[in-house]
C-alpha cells in the first residue's frame, strides 16, 4: 500500500486521543498509564497516531510540505504498535501501525531521508549488518560449538542469530546459549555463519522499504540454496521480520522464536531442570514478539460502506489487535524454572511499553531512545525484581545502556541465561549477570 491509501482512514480518525494511553481498563496508575513514547517525550500532539493521521491527510492532499518538523514527527515513531492496540479497543477500521510505516516510506521516497539512517542502511547493504563489521566474522560467535554450517553441512532447522547477537560481544553469549540448549534437547539445528545477513526488519520500520526488500530477498535466496526447512531465532526483531514482513514477499518459511520452542520442550519434559535459580524477575514483552508477533494472515479485499456510513470490508478483514502475540510461552517458561519468581510490571502483554530501540530511533535519536528505555527500567525497578528479563537483543542492548548510564540496581538478563543456569548441574552460588555473563548490578 501507499500513503494515499490511508487518506480515508485519516478522515475517519475521531481524534479521541486513545492512541496516547494504554487501554483504559488496563490502567493501574497515572505514572505508568501512557503507551506512546513519542508523544510522551516530545509532548506535542503531532507525535501521536492522531497527529500523524492529520499529517498524512495534509501530505496526500498537498496541503503541507515536508519540512524538518515533518521529518521529526515521521522518524520519531518507534513503530512499536502500542497506538494500534489502543485504537482497536473500540474500532477496527483504522490501521495506525501500518499508516505510520507508510508515512515514513513516503517521506524517504520524497527525498527527505534522515542522514543517520541513510548511512546506517548503506552500511547494512555493504556489510550485511548495521555495525559495519566484516561479513566473514558474522559466525565467529559460534567458534568452538559443535553446530553444522549450512550449506556445506546439513541440518533440519536453521538458527538465525541476527545482527545484535552475532556482533555485540556482550550479547553473543545468548546465541551460544541458544545453540547449546537446543542441541542438547535434540533439535537438529545449523547456522549460515558468514552467509547470514541482516533480516532488514528494522529498516522497513524506518521507512526504507526498498532496501528492506533487497535484504529480505538476499536471505530468502540463501535459505533456499541451503535447503532450509524451518527457522528458529532468539531475536524478536528477526522473528517479526521473518514471520510478518517476509510472507508478502513470497516467503513460505516458518519461523519460531526460541522462547516458544523452549516452552514446547519444557512441556514435553525435554528440559531436565537440575538447579534452582533463586531470583525474582519481571518480564518485558518485546514489541516484535508480543503485539507485533501475531501470526501473519493475508488479506485481499475492498472497503465498503453500509448506508454510506458504516465501514466494512469484503471479505471480512483479519482483526489483528496484538492479543495473539507470544505472551504466555515466556511466562510459563519462567514459572517452570525452579526458584524463579515472576512479578509483573503494570504495562504488560499487548499494552507493554517499548524499549526505545525500534523504528531507527536508537540510531537517529539516541537521547529519545535512551529516555524510552529509562522509563521501562523505572517501571521494572518499581516491581522490586532482581532482574529485568526479555528475549530481544535490541531491547537488551538499550536496557543495558540505560542501566549503565543511570546506575539503576537491576540486572538485564536474557531468558536463555536463566534456562541454561537451571539446566546445569548445581554449583556454588554465583551472581546473575546481564546476558548471563559478568557481574550483576
N, C-alpha and C positions, 0 to 999 in steps of 0.2 A: 504494500500500500504506500501511498504518498501522503504528504501533509494535507493536500487538498481534500483527501478522503475523510478527514476529521473535521471539516468545516461544519457539517450538520451537528456533530457532537458538540462543537464549540457553542453553537446556538442553544443547544439543549441544556448545557450546564446551568444549573439554577443558582450558582454562587452561594451555596449553603455553607461553605467552609468546613464541611465534614471531613474533607480530604486532609485537614491540618491536624486531626486528632485521631487517637485510636478509637475504634467503635465505642460509643458512649457506654454501652453495657459492660465494657471491659476496663473502664477507668477505675483505678484503685486509689489514686492520689493525684492531686493537682501537679505535683512535682514531676511525675512520670506519665502525664496524660497526652503529651504531644507525640505525633508519629512522623512528622516530616522534618528531617534535619535542615533542609534548605530554607524553608520559611521560618523555622525556629532560629536559625543562625543569622540570616540576613534581615529578618523581621520586616519583610515587605511583601505585600500580597502577590506580586508578580512571581515570586519564587515558590508559590504553591501550585498544585494542579489546576485550581480555579484560575489563577493568574496566567498560567501557561496556555490554558484554553483561550483566554482573552487575547493572548499574544498570537496564537495560531490564527484566530479569526482575523486579526489585523493584518497578518502577513499574507494570508491567502487572498485577501481582498485588496491587497496593495494599499492599505490604509496607513501602514507604517513601514519604515525602512529598517534594515538590520544595522544596529548601532552597537557600540561597546556594551551598553546596558543590556541590549537584547542578547548579545553573546553570553554575558554573565548569567542571565536568567536561564538560558538554554543549557549551558555547560555546568551549572552548579547543581543540576539534578543528579542524584546518586543512582537513579533508576532502580531504587530499592523496591518499589512496588507497594509501599505502605499506603499511599493515597488510593491506589486501585482497590485495596481491600476495604478501606473505609467507605469509598464511594459506592461499592456494590452491596453494602449492608441493606440499602433500600432500593437500589435500582441496578439494572443490567444493560442499559442502553448507552453507557459510556465506557470507554476503554482508556483511562488516563495513562496507564502504564505503557500502552502501545503508542499513544499520541506523543508522549514526550520523547520517545526514541525517534519518531519521525520528525519531530521538531529539531532535534539535534542533527539528524541527517540532512534536513533541508538547509539549515544554517551552513553546514560543511559544504554541501553541494553548490551553495551560492557563493562559495569562495571566502567564507568568513570562518576560517579554521582557528582553533586555539593553537598557538605556536608550540607549546609544550607537548600537546597531544599529537600534533603533526610529526614532531621529531621522534616521539616515542613509537608511533605507528611505523614510521620509516625504519626505526631500529628493529622492530619486530620483523618486518619484511626482509631485512638484510641478514639478521642473525637468528631468526626463529624464536626470539624471546625479547621482552621489553627491557632487559637489563644490559643488552649489548654483549653478553657473554658468548664465548665461542660455541658454535653448534656442536663441535666434536666433544665438548665437555658435558653435554646435556645428560649423558648417562653415567657420569662419574660417581654420582651418589650411590650407585649400586655396586661399586667396587667391592669385591670380596663376598658378595652374595651369590648363592647358588640359584641363579634365575636365568632362564633361557633368553637369548637375544634374538628377536624377530628381525628379518625373516630367515636368517641363517639357521636358526633352530625353530622348533615348533612348540606351540602352546595353545590351549583352547581359549584362554581368556587373556586379553591384553590389559596390563596395568598401565594406565595413563597417569604419569606423575604430575604433569603440569609444570608451568614455569617456576612458580614460587618454591615448590618442594624440590625441584631439580637444582636450583641455583642458590637459594638462600641457605647459607651454611648452618644457621641456627635451626632451620626447619627441615633440612634434608633428612634428619632422623625420622621424621614422620613417614617419608617414602620408604625408608629401610624397614621401619616397624610394620608397615603395610605388607611388604613382601614377606617378611619373616612370619608374621601371624597367618597370613593366607596360605603360604606354602606349608606351614606346619599343620594347618587344618585340612590339607589335602586338595586345595584349589590349584588347578593347573594353570598358572599364570606365567606370562613372559613380558618383556619390555621391548620397546623400539630403540631405546638409547638415543644416539645422535639423530636418528630418523624421526624422532618425535618433534613436533612443532607446536607453538602456542595455539591453543584452541580458538583464539580470536574473540571469544565472547565479550571480554571487557571492552574491546574496541567497537563492537556492534553497539554497546551501551553508551559509547562516547560519540556516536554519530558517524563512524567510519564504516558504513555498511559494505561498500565495495571491497575495501581491504579485508574486512572480516570474511567475506565470501571467498576471497582468494586463499586465506589461511585455512578455512574450512575445507575447501576443495583439495588443498595440499594434504591435509590429514586424511581425508576420505580416500584419496588415491593411495597413500602409504598403507592404510589399513587393508584395503582390498588386495594390494600387492602382497601383503604379509599373510593373507588368508585368515584375518581376524574374524572370530565368530561372535565374541562378546567383549565388552569393555567394562572395567571397574576402575574407579578413580577415588582418591581421597580428597580431592579439591572440589569444593562446592561450585566454584565458578566454572570449572571444566564440566562438571556434571550438568549444570544448567545449559551450557552451550551445546553439548552433545545431545542432551535429551530434548531440548526445546527449540534450539535455533538451527540445528543441523537437519532435522526431518523435512522442513520446507525446501531444502536444497537437494532432496532426493536420498538422504541417508536412511538406511534401514537397520543401522546398528543399534543394538540395545545397550544401555549403559546403566550401571548400578553404582551407587555411592557405597564406599566401604562400610559406613555405619549400618546401612541396610543389609548388606551381605553378612556382616558380623552378627547382626541381630538374628538373622536366619540360622547361622551356625550355632549361636548360643542356644536358641530354642531347640535345635536338633541335638544338643548335647555334645557338639564338636569342639567346644572351647572348655577344656578342663581347668577350672579355676584352682590354683594351688596356693595363692597368697591373699591375705587381706590387704586392702588399700584404705586405711583409716583416714578418710578425708571427707569434708563437707564441701560439695561443689555446686555450682549453678551452671546451667546450660544456656548458651547463646545460640539461637536459631539463625544460621546464616540465611540471608535473603534468598540466595540462589538454591539453597537446599530446602528451605521452608516454603514461603508463599509463592516463590517462583519455581519450586521444584515439583509442581503438579505434572502429571503425565500430559504429553502433547496430544491434542485432539484436533485433527484437521477439520476445517470447515470451509465450504464454499456456498454462498447464497447471496441473498439480497435483502436489503432493508425495506420494510413496508410500513404503512401506517393504517391503522383501523380508524375509520371515521375521520381521516386526515389529522389525527391527533396522537393516538397511542402507537408507539414504535414497536414493531415486531420484526422477527427475522424468519425468512423462509429459505431452507428448513430451519427449525429452531437452532439457535446458536449455543455452543457449549458455554456454560456459565462458570468460568474459572474465577474463583474468588479467594484463592490461596489456602482454602481449608484442607485440600488433599495433598499438601506437601509432605515432606519427610519430617515428621514431628515425634511420633511415638517410638520409632525404632531407636534413636539415640537415647531417649529417656529410659526405655526398657533395658537397653544395654547397660546404662549406668547403674540402674537399680539391681541388675544381676551381678555386678561386680561386688564381691564380698567386702564389706567395710565402708563402701561409698554411701554417703547420704546426700540425696539430691534436694536442694531448695530452689524454688523458682523466683525469678525476678518478676516485676509487675507486668512488663510488656513481653509477652511470650507468643510462641507459635506464629500465626499469621499477623499478629499485632506487634511483633518484635521490632525493636529499634535497630537500625542499621549500624554496622561497624564503621562506616565512613570511607571505605576504600573503593567503592564502586563508581561506575559511570565516568571513569577517567579523572575523578576528583582528587584522588590521592596524588596523582601526578601533577594536575593543573592547578589545584587549590589546596596545597598541603595544610595550611592553617585551619581551614574549614574542615578538612578531613580529620585532622587531629582533634579538633573540638568535638566532632561527632563521636569519635572513639572514646574520648574522655567522658562524655555523657553516659555511654554504656558502661564504662568502667565504674563510674559512680553508682549506677544502678546495681551493678553486681556487688560492689562493696557493701551496699545497704542490706544485702541478704545475710551478711555475716559469713559467707562462704570462704573457704581457704583458697579456692581456685575457680577461675572462670574457664569453663571447658567448651570447646567448639570443634568444628571439623572443616575448617577452610583456611588455607594458608594466608589468604589476603586478610581475613579477619584477624588471624593470629598475629600477623606482622603489624597491623595497625594497632592492635591492643598492646602488644609488647612495646612498641614505640611510645605509646601513651603512658604506660606504667613506668617506663624508663624516664620519661620527661617529668612526670608528676610525683613519682615515688610512692604511688599507692601500693599498699601492702596486700596484694592479691596476685597469686600466680596465674599465668596464662598457659593453659595446657591443652594439647590435642587429646581427644578421647582415646586415640590409639596408644598413647603413653600409659594411660590407666589400664587399658586392656592387657598390654604386654606385661605390665608390672604384676597384674593379678594372675597371669598365666605362668609366670616364672616361679621357680622353687623359692620358698621362704628364705630371706636373708636378714642380716642385721638391719634395723630401721634406718631409712635414709630419706632425705627430703625430696619432695617432688619439685620439678623444675619447669620452666617454660619449655614447651615442646618436648619435655622428657629428659632434658639434659641440663646440667649446671646447678645453680643454687636457687631455691625457691625464695620468693620475697617474704 
